[in-house]
């Protein structure tokens, strides 16, 4: 997880709860096959799991992706939903 990922996420959530910009938050997590997990990766992955748990506890939604193509497709779908709702 990036150095500022948690800080940025907390700031955006606070702003959303205060009805400030942004109006929408898209959160995606890349799935990682077990055979690709190293000991060093586990430390960072624990932080990712904690963030996912926080999102679940706040009744927000996140999506999973495994390839860049699936990320783009899911993001396109979410953006379409936002624009459809705003009409």
N, CA, C and O atoms as a GROMACS GRO file, in nm:
protein
  348
    1UNK      N    1   0.085  -0.116   0.000
    1UNK     CA    2   0.000   0.000   0.000
    1UNK      C    3   0.090   0.122   0.000
    1UNK      O    4   0.190   0.126   0.072
    2UNK      N    5   0.055   0.221  -0.081
    2UNK     CA    6   0.136   0.342  -0.094
    2UNK      C    7   0.145   0.421   0.035
    2UNK      O    8   0.062   0.406   0.125
    3UNK      N    9   0.247   0.504   0.044
    3UNK     CA   10   0.274   0.580   0.166
    3UNK      C   11   0.157   0.669   0.208
    3UNK      O   12   0.133   0.686   0.327
    4UNK      N   13   0.085   0.724   0.112
    4UNK     CA   14  -0.022   0.817   0.145
    4UNK      C   15  -0.161   0.759   0.123
    4UNK      O   16  -0.261   0.829   0.141
    5UNK      N   17  -0.170   0.634   0.084
    5UNK     CA   18  -0.299   0.574   0.050
    5UNK      C   19  -0.398   0.585   0.165
    5UNK      O   20  -0.512   0.627   0.144
    6UNK      N   21  -0.358   0.547   0.284
    6UNK     CA   22  -0.449   0.549   0.400
    6UNK      C   23  -0.490   0.692   0.434
    6UNK      O   24  -0.608   0.720   0.459
    7UNK      N   25  -0.393   0.783   0.434
    7UNK     CA   26  -0.421   0.924   0.465
    7UNK      C   27  -0.519   0.983   0.363
    7UNK      O   28  -0.614   1.052   0.400
    8UNK      N   29  -0.495   0.956   0.236
    8UNK     CA   30  -0.584   1.006   0.130
    8UNK      C   31  -0.724   0.947   0.144
    8UNK      O   32  -0.823   1.018   0.129
    9UNK      N   33  -0.732   0.819   0.173
    9UNK     CA   34  -0.862   0.754   0.189
    9UNK      C   35  -0.938   0.815   0.306
    9UNK      O   36  -1.057   0.846   0.292
   10UNK      N   37  -0.872   0.833   0.419
   10UNK     CA   38  -0.938   0.891   0.536
   10UNK      C   39  -0.988   1.032   0.508
   10UNK      O   40  -1.097   1.069   0.551
   11UNK      N   41  -0.909   1.111   0.437
   11UNK     CA   42  -0.949   1.248   0.402
   11UNK      C   43  -1.072   1.248   0.311
   11UNK      O   44  -1.165   1.325   0.333
   12UNK      N   45  -1.072   1.163   0.210
   12UNK     CA   46  -1.186   1.156   0.118
   12UNK      C   47  -1.311   1.109   0.192
   12UNK      O   48  -1.419   1.165   0.171
   13UNK      N   49  -1.298   1.010   0.278
   13UNK     CA   50  -1.414   0.962   0.355
   13UNK      C   51  -1.469   1.072   0.444
   13UNK      O   52  -1.591   1.089   0.455
   14UNK      N   53  -1.381   1.146   0.508
   14UNK     CA   54  -1.425   1.257   0.593
   14UNK      C   55  -1.503   1.359   0.509
   14UNK      O   56  -1.610   1.404   0.550
   15UNK      N   57  -1.449   1.394   0.394
   15UNK     CA   58  -1.516   1.491   0.307
   15UNK      C   59  -1.650   1.439   0.257
   15UNK      O   60  -1.746   1.515   0.250
   16UNK      N   61  -1.657   1.312   0.223
   16UNK     CA   62  -1.785   1.253   0.180
   16UNK      C   63  -1.888   1.260   0.292
   16UNK      O   64  -2.004   1.293   0.268
   17UNK      N   65  -1.846   1.229   0.413
   17UNK     CA   66  -1.937   1.233   0.527
   17UNK      C   67  -1.984   1.374   0.559
   17UNK      O   68  -2.093   1.393   0.614
   18UNK      N   69  -1.903   1.473   0.526
   18UNK     CA   70  -1.939   1.612   0.549
   18UNK      C   71  -2.012   1.673   0.430
   18UNK      O   72  -2.040   1.793   0.427
   19UNK      N   73  -2.042   1.590   0.331
   19UNK     CA   74  -2.110   1.633   0.208
   19UNK      C   75  -2.026   1.731   0.127
   19UNK      O   76  -2.080   1.816   0.055
   20UNK      N   77  -1.895   1.720   0.139
   20UNK     CA   78  -1.803   1.800   0.060
   20UNK      C   79  -1.761   1.721  -0.063
   20UNK      O   80  -1.797   1.605  -0.079
   21UNK      N   81  -1.686   1.786  -0.150
   21UNK     CA   82  -1.633   1.716  -0.266
   21UNK      C   83  -1.525   1.620  -0.221
   21UNK      O   84  -1.455   1.653  -0.125
   22UNK      N   85  -1.506   1.508  -0.280
   22UNK     CA   86  -1.576   1.458  -0.398
   22UNK      C   87  -1.712   1.399  -0.361
   22UNK      O   88  -1.740   1.370  -0.245
   23UNK      N   89  -1.794   1.384  -0.461
   23UNK     CA   90  -1.926   1.326  -0.441
   23UNK      C   91  -1.924   1.174  -0.444
   23UNK      O   92  -2.016   1.109  -0.393
   24UNK      N   93  -1.821   1.117  -0.504
   24UNK     CA   94  -1.813   0.972  -0.520
   24UNK      C   95  -1.670   0.926  -0.491
   24UNK      O   96  -1.573   0.998  -0.514
   25UNK      N   97  -1.662   0.804  -0.442
   25UNK     CA   98  -1.533   0.743  -0.417
   25UNK      C   99  -1.534   0.603  -0.477
   25UNK      O  100  -1.622   0.523  -0.445
   26UNK      N  101  -1.440   0.575  -0.562
   26UNK     CA  102  -1.426   0.443  -0.622
   26UNK      C  103  -1.305   0.375  -0.559
   26UNK      O  104  -1.194   0.428  -0.565
   27UNK      N  105  -1.326   0.260  -0.499
   27UNK     CA  106  -1.217   0.187  -0.435
   27UNK      C  107  -1.208   0.048  -0.498
   27UNK      O  108  -1.306  -0.026  -0.504
   28UNK      N  109  -1.089   0.017  -0.545
   28UNK     CA  110  -1.064  -0.112  -0.609
   28UNK      C  111  -0.941  -0.175  -0.544
   28UNK      O  112  -0.843  -0.107  -0.514
   29UNK      N  113  -0.947  -0.305  -0.523
   29UNK     CA  114  -0.834  -0.380  -0.471
   29UNK      C  115  -0.797  -0.487  -0.571
   29UNK      O  116  -0.883  -0.558  -0.623
   30UNK      N  117  -0.666  -0.498  -0.597
   30UNK     CA  118  -0.618  -0.601  -0.688
   30UNK      C  119  -0.610  -0.734  -0.613
   30UNK      O  120  -0.556  -0.740  -0.503
   31UNK      N  121  -0.665  -0.837  -0.673
   31UNK     CA  122  -0.653  -0.970  -0.614
   31UNK      C  123  -0.512  -1.021  -0.641
   31UNK      O  124  -0.454  -0.993  -0.745
   32UNK      N  125  -0.460  -1.096  -0.547
   32UNK     CA  126  -0.325  -1.149  -0.562
   32UNK      C  127  -0.329  -1.299  -0.541
   32UNK      O  128  -0.366  -1.347  -0.434
   33UNK      N  129  -0.290  -1.373  -0.642
   33UNK     CA  130  -0.288  -1.519  -0.627
   33UNK      C  131  -0.192  -1.560  -0.514
   33UNK      O  132  -0.084  -1.501  -0.502
   34UNK      N  133  -0.228  -1.658  -0.433
   34UNK     CA  134  -0.144  -1.699  -0.320
   34UNK      C  135   0.000  -1.733  -0.358
   34UNK      O  136   0.091  -1.710  -0.279
   35UNK      N  137   0.021  -1.787  -0.475
   35UNK     CA  138   0.158  -1.825  -0.513
   35UNK      C  139   0.248  -1.704  -0.535
   35UNK      O  140   0.370  -1.719  -0.542
   36UNK      N  141   0.190  -1.583  -0.545
   36UNK     CA  142   0.270  -1.463  -0.567
   36UNK      C  143   0.295  -1.385  -0.439
   36UNK      O  144   0.355  -1.277  -0.443
   37UNK      N  145   0.250  -1.435  -0.325
   37UNK     CA  146   0.266  -1.362  -0.199
   37UNK      C  147   0.399  -1.401  -0.135
   37UNK      O  148   0.425  -1.518  -0.108
   38UNK      N  149   0.483  -1.300  -0.110
   38UNK     CA  150   0.611  -1.322  -0.044
   38UNK      C  151   0.601  -1.275   0.101
   38UNK      O  152   0.501  -1.214   0.140
   39UNK      N  153   0.703  -1.304   0.180
   39UNK     CA  154   0.704  -1.260   0.320
   39UNK      C  155   0.699  -1.107   0.330
   39UNK      O  156   0.629  -1.053   0.416
   40UNK      N  157   0.774  -1.039   0.244
   40UNK     CA  158   0.773  -0.893   0.245
   40UNK      C  159   0.636  -0.838   0.207
   40UNK      O  160   0.591  -0.737   0.261
   41UNK      N  161   0.571  -0.905   0.115
   41UNK     CA  162   0.440  -0.860   0.068
   41UNK      C  163   0.334  -0.873   0.178
   41UNK      O  164   0.241  -0.794   0.183
   42UNK      N  165   0.349  -0.972   0.265
   42UNK     CA  166   0.249  -0.997   0.370
   42UNK      C  167   0.235  -0.877   0.462
   42UNK      O  168   0.124  -0.846   0.504
   43UNK      N  169   0.345  -0.808   0.494
   43UNK     CA  170   0.338  -0.690   0.580
   43UNK      C  171   0.249  -0.583   0.519
   43UNK      O  172   0.161  -0.529   0.587
   44UNK      N  173   0.269  -0.553   0.393
   44UNK     CA  174   0.187  -0.453   0.326
   44UNK      C  175   0.045  -0.503   0.306
   44UNK      O  176  -0.051  -0.427   0.316
   45UNK      N  177   0.031  -0.631   0.278
   45UNK     CA  178  -0.101  -0.688   0.254
   45UNK      C  179  -0.188  -0.680   0.379
   45UNK      O  180  -0.310  -0.664   0.369
   46UNK      N  181  -0.128  -0.690   0.495
   46UNK     CA  182  -0.202  -0.676   0.620
   46UNK      C  183  -0.265  -0.538   0.628
   46UNK      O  184  -0.380  -0.524   0.671
   47UNK      N  185  -0.193  -0.435   0.586
   47UNK     CA  186  -0.247  -0.299   0.584
   47UNK      C  187  -0.364  -0.288   0.487
   47UNK      O  188  -0.463  -0.220   0.515
   48UNK      N  189  -0.352  -0.353   0.374
   48UNK     CA  190  -0.460  -0.353   0.275
   48UNK      C  191  -0.584  -0.420   0.334
   48UNK      O  192  -0.695  -0.369   0.318
   49UNK      N  193  -0.565  -0.532   0.400
   49UNK     CA  194  -0.679  -0.601   0.462
   49UNK      C  195  -0.745  -0.516   0.570
   49UNK      O  196  -0.867  -0.517   0.583
   50UNK      N  197  -0.666  -0.442   0.646
   50UNK     CA  198  -0.721  -0.353   0.747
   50UNK      C  199  -0.804  -0.243   0.682
   50UNK      O  200  -0.911  -0.207   0.733
   51UNK      N  201  -0.757  -0.189   0.571
   51UNK     CA  202  -0.832  -0.086   0.499
   51UNK      C  203  -0.962  -0.145   0.444
   51UNK      O  204  -1.067  -0.081   0.454
   52UNK      N  205  -0.956  -0.263   0.388
   52UNK     CA  206  -1.078  -0.328   0.338
   52UNK      C  207  -1.179  -0.349   0.450
   52UNK      O  208  -1.299  -0.328   0.431
   53UNK      N  209  -1.130  -0.389   0.566
   53UNK     CA  210  -1.220  -0.408   0.680
   53UNK      C  211  -1.284  -0.276   0.724
   53UNK      O  212  -1.402  -0.272   0.757
   54UNK      N  213  -1.205  -0.169   0.723
   54UNK     CA  214  -1.259  -0.037   0.758
   54UNK      C  215  -1.369   0.002   0.660
   54UNK      O  216  -1.473   0.056   0.700
   55UNK      N  217  -1.347  -0.023   0.533
   55UNK     CA  218  -1.448   0.010   0.431
   55UNK      C  219  -1.574  -0.072   0.455
   55UNK      O  220  -1.685  -0.018   0.450
   56UNK      N  221  -1.559  -0.199   0.482
   56UNK     CA  222  -1.675  -0.285   0.509
   56UNK      C  223  -1.751  -0.237   0.632
   56UNK      O  224  -1.874  -0.233   0.632
   57UNK      N  225  -1.678  -0.200   0.737
   57UNK     CA  226  -1.741  -0.155   0.861
   57UNK      C  227  -1.814  -0.023   0.844
   57UNK      O  228  -1.908   0.006   0.918
   58UNK      N  229  -1.771   0.057   0.748
   58UNK     CA  230  -1.838   0.185   0.723
   58UNK      C  231  -1.949   0.171   0.619
   58UNK      O  232  -2.005   0.270   0.572
   59UNK      N  233  -1.980   0.046   0.583
   59UNK     CA  234  -2.089   0.015   0.488
   59UNK      C  235  -2.066   0.079   0.352
   59UNK      O  236  -2.161   0.116   0.283
   60UNK      N  237  -1.941   0.090   0.314
   60UNK     CA  238  -1.906   0.136   0.181
   60UNK      C  239  -1.877   0.014   0.094
   60UNK      O  240  -1.869  -0.099   0.142
   61UNK      N  241  -1.863   0.041  -0.034
   61UNK     CA  242  -1.841  -0.068  -0.130
   61UNK      C  243  -1.702  -0.055  -0.191
   61UNK      O  244  -1.655   0.055  -0.220
   62UNK      N  245  -1.639  -0.167  -0.210
   62UNK     CA  246  -1.517  -0.173  -0.289
   62UNK      C  247  -1.531  -0.288  -0.386
   62UNK      O  248  -1.610  -0.380  -0.365
   63UNK      N  249  -1.454  -0.283  -0.492
   63UNK     CA  250  -1.456  -0.388  -0.593
   63UNK      C  251  -1.317  -0.448  -0.607
   63UNK      O  252  -1.217  -0.384  -0.578
   64UNK      N  253  -1.314  -0.572  -0.652
   64UNK     CA  254  -1.188  -0.643  -0.674
   64UNK      C  255  -1.162  -0.656  -0.823
   64UNK      O  256  -1.255  -0.666  -0.903
   65UNK      N  257  -1.035  -0.655  -0.860
   65UNK     CA  258  -0.998  -0.678  -1.000
   65UNK      C  259  -0.874  -0.764  -1.003
   65UNK      O  260  -0.796  -0.769  -0.908
   66UNK      N  261  -0.855  -0.832  -1.116
   66UNK     CA  262  -0.736  -0.916  -1.129
   66UNK      C  263  -0.646  -0.874  -1.244
   66UNK      O  264  -0.528  -0.908  -1.246
   67UNK      N  265  -0.700  -0.801  -1.340
   67UNK     CA  266  -0.620  -0.752  -1.452
   67UNK      C  267  -0.652  -0.605  -1.476
   67UNK      O  268  -0.754  -0.555  -1.429
   68UNK      N  269  -0.566  -0.539  -1.548
   68UNK     CA  270  -0.592  -0.399  -1.583
   68UNK      C  271  -0.720  -0.387  -1.663
   68UNK      O  272  -0.799  -0.295  -1.643
   69UNK      N  273  -0.742  -0.481  -1.755
   69UNK     CA  274  -0.865  -0.478  -1.835
   69UNK      C  275  -0.990  -0.488  -1.748
   69UNK      O  276  -1.087  -0.417  -1.772
   70UNK      N  277  -0.988  -0.575  -1.648
   70UNK     CA  278  -1.106  -0.588  -1.562
   70UNK      C  279  -1.123  -0.463  -1.475
   70UNK      O  280  -1.236  -0.426  -1.444
   71UNK      N  281  -1.014  -0.399  -1.437
   71UNK     CA  282  -1.022  -0.273  -1.362
   71UNK      C  283  -1.088  -0.166  -1.447
   71UNK      O  284  -1.179  -0.096  -1.401
   72UNK      N  285  -1.042  -0.151  -1.570
   72UNK     CA  286  -1.098  -0.050  -1.660
   72UNK      C  287  -1.246  -0.076  -1.684
   72UNK      O  288  -1.326   0.018  -1.681
   73UNK      N  289  -1.283  -0.200  -1.707
   73UNK     CA  290  -1.423  -0.234  -1.730
   73UNK      C  291  -1.509  -0.199  -1.608
   73UNK      O  292  -1.614  -0.138  -1.622
   74UNK      N  293  -1.465  -0.238  -1.490
   74UNK     CA  294  -1.541  -0.208  -1.369
   74UNK      C  295  -1.550  -0.058  -1.342
   74UNK      O  296  -1.654  -0.008  -1.300
   75UNK      N  297  -1.441   0.013  -1.366
   75UNK     CA  298  -1.442   0.158  -1.347
   75UNK      C  299  -1.538   0.224  -1.445
   75UNK      O  300  -1.614   0.313  -1.408
   76UNK      N  301  -1.535   0.181  -1.570
   76UNK     CA  302  -1.631   0.232  -1.669
   76UNK      C  303  -1.774   0.208  -1.624
   76UNK      O  304  -1.859   0.297  -1.636
   77UNK      N  305  -1.802   0.090  -1.573
   77UNK     CA  306  -1.937   0.058  -1.526
   77UNK      C  307  -1.978   0.148  -1.410
   77UNK      O  308  -2.091   0.195  -1.406
   78UNK      N  309  -1.888   0.172  -1.318
   78UNK     CA  310  -1.919   0.258  -1.203
   78UNK      C  311  -1.943   0.402  -1.247
   78UNK      O  312  -2.033   0.468  -1.196
   79UNK      N  313  -1.862   0.450  -1.339
   79UNK     CA  314  -1.880   0.587  -1.390
   79UNK      C  315  -2.013   0.598  -1.462
   79UNK      O  316  -2.084   0.698  -1.447
   80UNK      N  317  -2.048   0.498  -1.541
   80UNK     CA  318  -2.179   0.498  -1.608
   80UNK      C  319  -2.292   0.505  -1.506
   80UNK      O  320  -2.390   0.578  -1.527
   81UNK      N  321  -2.282   0.432  -1.397
   81UNK     CA  322  -2.384   0.435  -1.292
   81UNK      C  323  -2.397   0.574  -1.231
   81UNK      O  324  -2.508   0.621  -1.205
   82UNK      N  325  -2.285   0.639  -1.207
   82UNK     CA  326  -2.287   0.773  -1.149
   82UNK      C  327  -2.355   0.871  -1.243
   82UNK      O  328  -2.440   0.950  -1.200
   83UNK      N  329  -2.320   0.865  -1.371
   83UNK     CA  330  -2.380   0.959  -1.466
   83UNK      C  331  -2.527   0.928  -1.489
   83UNK      O  332  -2.606   1.020  -1.512
   84UNK      N  333  -2.565   0.802  -1.485
   84UNK     CA  334  -2.705   0.764  -1.501
   84UNK      C  335  -2.787   0.817  -1.383
   84UNK      O  336  -2.898   0.867  -1.402
   85UNK      N  337  -2.733   0.806  -1.262
   85UNK     CA  338  -2.802   0.854  -1.142
   85UNK      C  339  -2.812   1.006  -1.138
   85UNK      O  340  -2.906   1.060  -1.078
   86UNK      N  341  -2.718   1.076  -1.199
   86UNK     CA  342  -2.717   1.222  -1.191
   86UNK      C  343  -2.807   1.289  -1.294
   86UNK      O  344  -2.823   1.411  -1.291
   87UNK      N  345  -2.865   1.211  -1.383
   87UNK     CA  346  -2.952   1.271  -1.485
   87UNK      C  347  -3.088   1.298  -1.434
   87UNK      O  348  -3.173   1.348  -1.508
   0.00000   0.00000   0.00000
